[in-house]
Amino acid sequence: MPLPKPIQAEEEELFLTRCMSDKVMIEEFPKLEQRFAVCKIQWDAVEDEEEEDTEGNEEDALKKLVAFLERYKGG
């Protein structure tokens, strides 16, 4: 099954929520952290196509991961 891809003009948080709750994604990647990583890679792939300068985004990505997981888990 194809992985979800961001829709044009979709915000990152909305895409990650949609991707994380996708039925196929849940079946293919039952572990929350693994599913988030795959969704984030999908988002970053499209973002990288649009923006070549991604240097220094590792720390931002980690902060976003922690914040998203806290919201997703209800913490």
LUMMI-811593 format. One record per residue: residue number from 1; chain; x, y, z of N, C-alpha, C in turn; residue in three letters. Coordinates in Angstrom, 3 decimals. Example, Ala and Ser with C-alpha at 12.3 -4.5 7.8 and 13.67 -1.06 7.14 Angstrom:
# LUMMI-811593
+-----+-------+----------+----------+----------+----------+----------+----------+----------+----------+----------+------+
|  nr | kette |    neast |   nnorth |      nup |   caeast |  canorth |     caup |    ceast |   cnorth |      cup | rest |
+-----+-------+----------+----------+----------+----------+----------+----------+----------+----------+----------+------+
|   1 |     A |   13.190 |   -5.690 |    7.800 |   12.300 |   -4.500 |    7.800 |   13.200 |   -3.300 |    7.800 |  ALA |
|   2 |     A |   12.850 |   -2.250 |    7.080 |   13.670 |   -1.060 |    7.140 |   12.900 |    0.030 |    7.870 |  SER |
+-----+-------+----------+----------+----------+----------+----------+----------+----------+----------+----------+------+
END
This chain:
# LUMMI-811593
+-----+-------+----------+----------+----------+----------+----------+----------+----------+----------+----------+------+
|  nr | kette |    neast |   nnorth |      nup |   caeast |  canorth |     caup |    ceast |   cnorth |      cup | rest |
+-----+-------+----------+----------+----------+----------+----------+----------+----------+----------+----------+------+
|   1 |     A |    0.841 |   -1.180 |    0.000 |    0.000 |    0.000 |    0.000 |    0.885 |    1.242 |    0.000 |  MET |
|   2 |     A |    0.518 |    2.248 |   -0.723 |    1.344 |    3.460 |   -0.740 |    1.279 |    4.212 |    0.591 |  PRO |
|   3 |     A |    2.377 |    4.842 |    0.919 |    2.439 |    5.645 |    2.135 |    1.736 |    6.977 |    1.908 |  LEU |
|   4 |     A |    1.124 |    7.534 |    2.958 |    0.508 |    8.849 |    2.808 |    1.557 |    9.893 |    2.426 |  PRO |
|   5 |     A |    1.141 |   10.848 |    1.630 |    2.007 |   11.949 |    1.235 |    1.294 |   13.252 |    1.563 |  LYS |
|   6 |     A |    2.063 |   14.290 |    1.877 |    1.432 |   15.575 |    2.162 |    0.639 |   16.088 |    0.961 |  PRO |
|   7 |     A |   -0.489 |   16.696 |    1.274 |   -1.323 |   17.336 |    0.269 |   -0.827 |   18.779 |    0.140 |  ILE |
|   8 |     A |   -0.905 |   19.327 |   -1.052 |   -0.429 |   20.689 |   -1.284 |   -1.041 |   21.641 |   -0.261 |  GLN |
|   9 |     A |   -0.204 |   22.462 |    0.335 |   -0.569 |   23.487 |    1.329 |   -0.975 |   22.888 |    2.679 |  ALA |
|  10 |     A |   -0.775 |   21.593 |    2.880 |   -1.095 |   20.963 |    4.166 |    0.007 |   21.310 |    5.164 |  GLU |
|  11 |     A |   -0.382 |   21.681 |    6.359 |    0.598 |   22.002 |    7.388 |    1.183 |   20.720 |    7.969 |  GLU |
|  12 |     A |    2.408 |   20.827 |    8.464 |    3.119 |   19.651 |    8.960 |    2.334 |   18.908 |   10.041 |  GLU |
|  13 |     A |    1.840 |   19.615 |   11.035 |    1.135 |   18.949 |   12.123 |   -0.105 |   18.210 |   11.625 |  GLU |
|  14 |     A |   -0.825 |   18.806 |   10.693 |   -2.012 |   18.137 |   10.142 |   -1.626 |   16.886 |    9.365 |  LEU |
|  15 |     A |   -0.551 |   16.991 |    8.572 |   -0.101 |   15.814 |    7.832 |    0.328 |   14.710 |    8.790 |  PHE |
|  16 |     A |    1.127 |   15.067 |    9.803 |    1.611 |   14.044 |   10.730 |    0.451 |   13.376 |   11.460 |  LEU |
|  17 |     A |   -0.549 |   14.126 |   11.837 |   -1.724 |   13.553 |   12.492 |   -2.445 |   12.601 |   11.545 |  THR |
|  18 |     A |   -2.648 |   13.038 |   10.324 |   -3.321 |   12.197 |    9.321 |   -2.514 |   10.937 |    9.041 |  ARG |
|  19 |     A |   -1.224 |   11.099 |    8.881 |   -0.340 |    9.967 |    8.585 |   -0.293 |    8.986 |    9.757 |  CYS |
|  20 |     A |   -0.167 |    9.510 |   10.978 |   -0.074 |    8.660 |   12.162 |   -1.352 |    7.850 |   12.383 |  MET |
|  21 |     A |   -2.495 |    8.390 |   11.972 |   -3.761 |    7.701 |   12.211 |   -4.240 |    6.895 |   11.004 |  SER |
|  22 |     A |   -3.453 |    6.879 |    9.933 |   -3.803 |    6.126 |    8.736 |   -3.842 |    4.626 |    9.055 |  ASP |
|  23 |     A |   -4.924 |    3.974 |    8.649 |   -5.131 |    2.549 |    8.959 |   -3.966 |    1.677 |    8.479 |  LYS |
|  24 |     A |   -3.528 |    1.892 |    7.261 |   -2.423 |    1.102 |    6.702 |   -1.134 |    1.360 |    7.480 |  VAL |
|  25 |     A |   -0.891 |    2.618 |    7.823 |    0.317 |    2.945 |    8.581 |    0.309 |    2.255 |    9.940 |  MET |
|  26 |     A |   -0.848 |    2.224 |   10.583 |   -0.955 |    1.568 |   11.890 |   -0.677 |    0.073 |   11.755 |  ILE |
|  27 |     A |   -1.198 |   -0.535 |   10.698 |   -0.957 |   -1.960 |   10.475 |    0.503 |   -2.249 |   10.122 |  GLU |
|  28 |     A |    1.081 |   -1.418 |    9.249 |    2.456 |   -1.632 |    8.795 |    3.498 |   -1.249 |    9.853 |  GLU |
|  29 |     A |    3.188 |   -0.235 |   10.649 |    4.127 |    0.287 |   11.649 |    3.396 |    0.433 |   12.977 |  PHE |
|  30 |     A |    3.186 |   -0.679 |   13.683 |    2.410 |   -0.628 |   14.921 |    3.077 |    0.165 |   16.047 |  PRO |
|  31 |     A |    4.390 |    0.263 |   16.032 |    5.078 |    1.038 |   17.067 |    4.973 |    2.523 |   16.734 |  LYS |
|  32 |     A |    4.524 |    3.284 |   17.710 |    4.284 |    4.709 |   17.539 |    5.519 |    5.451 |   17.027 |  LEU |
|  33 |     A |    6.663 |    5.178 |   17.623 |    7.889 |    5.881 |   17.255 |    8.301 |    5.571 |   15.815 |  GLU |
|  34 |     A |    8.152 |    4.312 |   15.428 |    8.510 |    3.914 |   14.065 |    7.572 |    4.570 |   13.056 |  GLN |
|  35 |     A |    6.283 |    4.575 |   13.378 |    5.301 |    5.190 |   12.487 |    5.570 |    6.693 |   12.352 |  ARG |
|  36 |     A |    5.892 |    7.344 |   13.471 |    6.206 |    8.766 |   13.416 |    7.424 |    9.010 |   12.525 |  PHE |
|  37 |     A |    8.450 |    8.180 |   12.665 |    9.664 |    8.348 |   11.861 |    9.351 |    8.240 |   10.372 |  ALA |
|  38 |     A |    8.534 |    7.270 |    9.998 |    8.179 |    7.104 |    8.588 |    7.378 |    8.312 |    8.102 |  VAL |
|  39 |     A |    6.428 |    8.771 |    8.898 |    5.630 |    9.943 |    8.515 |    6.512 |   11.178 |    8.392 |  CYS |
|  40 |     A |    7.432 |   11.336 |    9.314 |    8.336 |   12.500 |    9.287 |    9.222 |   12.442 |    8.049 |  LYS |
|  41 |     A |    9.681 |   11.269 |    7.688 |   10.489 |   11.113 |    6.475 |    9.667 |   11.500 |    5.251 |  ILE |
|  42 |     A |    8.403 |   11.084 |    5.220 |    7.527 |   11.459 |    4.110 |    7.394 |   12.986 |    4.024 |  GLN |
|  43 |     A |    7.193 |   13.620 |    5.165 |    7.059 |   15.086 |    5.195 |    8.362 |   15.745 |    4.735 |  TRP |
|  44 |     A |    9.475 |   15.289 |    5.298 |   10.767 |   15.901 |    4.975 |   11.136 |   15.727 |    3.507 |  ASP |
|  45 |     A |   10.744 |   14.603 |    2.919 |   11.060 |   14.370 |    1.507 |   10.402 |   15.423 |    0.629 |  ALA |
|  46 |     A |    9.165 |   15.744 |    0.909 |    8.466 |   16.769 |    0.128 |    9.035 |   18.141 |    0.448 |  VAL |
|  47 |     A |    9.304 |   18.385 |    1.722 |    9.868 |   19.670 |    2.132 |   11.244 |   19.888 |    1.497 |  GLU |
|  48 |     A |   12.054 |   18.827 |    1.430 |   13.385 |   18.930 |    0.822 |   13.299 |   19.267 |   -0.661 |  ASP |
|  49 |     A |   12.284 |   18.763 |   -1.319 |   12.096 |   19.083 |   -2.733 |   11.803 |   20.570 |   -2.913 |  GLU |
|  50 |     A |   11.085 |   21.140 |   -1.951 |   10.697 |   22.541 |   -2.042 |   11.783 |   23.480 |   -1.531 |  GLU |
|  51 |     A |   12.602 |   22.992 |   -0.621 |   13.601 |   23.843 |    0.022 |   14.922 |   23.094 |    0.123 |  GLU |
|  52 |     A |   15.917 |   23.547 |   -0.582 |   17.204 |   22.853 |   -0.615 |   18.017 |   23.044 |    0.665 |  GLU |
|  53 |     A |   17.886 |   24.161 |    1.336 |   18.690 |   24.458 |    2.513 |   18.045 |   23.869 |    3.759 |  ASP |
|  54 |     A |   18.470 |   22.662 |    4.157 |   17.908 |   22.009 |    5.333 |   18.933 |   21.915 |    6.460 |  THR |
|  55 |     A |   20.077 |   22.547 |    6.325 |   21.137 |   22.480 |    7.322 |   20.653 |   23.031 |    8.654 |  GLU |
|  56 |     A |   20.959 |   22.306 |    9.729 |   20.596 |   22.756 |   11.057 |   19.191 |   22.382 |   11.495 |  GLY |
|  57 |     A |   18.483 |   21.592 |   10.723 |   17.106 |   21.243 |   11.070 |   17.001 |   20.042 |   12.005 |  ASN |
|  58 |     A |   18.104 |   19.381 |   12.309 |   18.050 |   18.187 |   13.143 |   17.504 |   18.502 |   14.531 |  GLU |
|  59 |     A |   17.989 |   19.574 |   15.128 |   17.531 |   19.947 |   16.460 |   16.054 |   20.333 |   16.425 |  GLU |
|  60 |     A |   15.640 |   21.074 |   15.418 |   14.238 |   21.447 |   15.277 |   13.371 |   20.210 |   15.087 |  ASP |
|  61 |     A |   13.830 |   19.263 |   14.291 |   13.065 |   18.041 |   14.047 |   12.895 |   17.250 |   15.339 |  ALA |
|  62 |     A |   13.948 |   17.185 |   16.154 |   13.874 |   16.470 |   17.421 |   12.879 |   17.149 |   18.368 |  LEU |
|  63 |     A |   12.918 |   18.469 |   18.432 |   11.975 |   19.209 |   19.272 |   10.546 |   18.968 |   18.804 |  LYS |
|  64 |     A |   10.336 |   18.973 |   17.478 |    9.005 |   18.729 |   16.937 |    8.546 |   17.309 |   17.252 |  LYS |
|  65 |     A |    9.457 |   16.346 |   17.170 |    9.125 |   14.957 |   17.482 |    8.657 |   14.837 |   18.924 |  LEU |
|  66 |     A |    9.412 |   15.404 |   19.849 |    9.062 |   15.323 |   21.263 |    7.710 |   15.999 |   21.516 |  VAL |
|  67 |     A |    7.518 |   17.188 |   20.966 |    6.258 |   17.911 |   21.162 |    5.087 |   17.145 |   20.566 |  ALA |
|  68 |     A |    5.275 |   16.598 |   19.372 |    4.194 |   15.861 |   18.716 |    3.851 |   14.605 |   19.507 |  PHE |
|  69 |     A |    4.857 |   13.860 |   19.931 |    4.599 |   12.631 |   20.673 |    3.894 |   12.922 |   21.995 |  LEU |
|  70 |     A |    4.252 |   14.032 |   22.644 |    3.579 |   14.401 |   23.884 |    2.109 |   14.696 |   23.630 |  GLU |
|  71 |     A |    1.815 |   15.423 |   22.544 |    0.421 |   15.728 |   22.198 |   -0.311 |   14.456 |   21.772 |  ARG |
|  72 |     A |    0.349 |   13.622 |   20.975 |   -0.284 |   12.426 |   20.437 |   -0.629 |   11.435 |   21.552 |  TYR |
|  73 |     A |    0.262 |   11.330 |   22.522 |    0.032 |   10.411 |   23.642 |   -0.845 |   11.037 |   24.718 |  LYS |
|  74 |     A |   -1.164 |   12.310 |   24.524 |   -2.020 |   12.982 |   25.503 |   -1.268 |   13.459 |   26.718 |  GLY |
|  75 |     A |    0.064 |   13.627 |   26.570 |    0.890 |   14.017 |   27.720 |    1.322 |   15.380 |   27.563 |  GLY |
+-----+-------+----------+----------+----------+----------+----------+----------+----------+----------+----------+------+
END
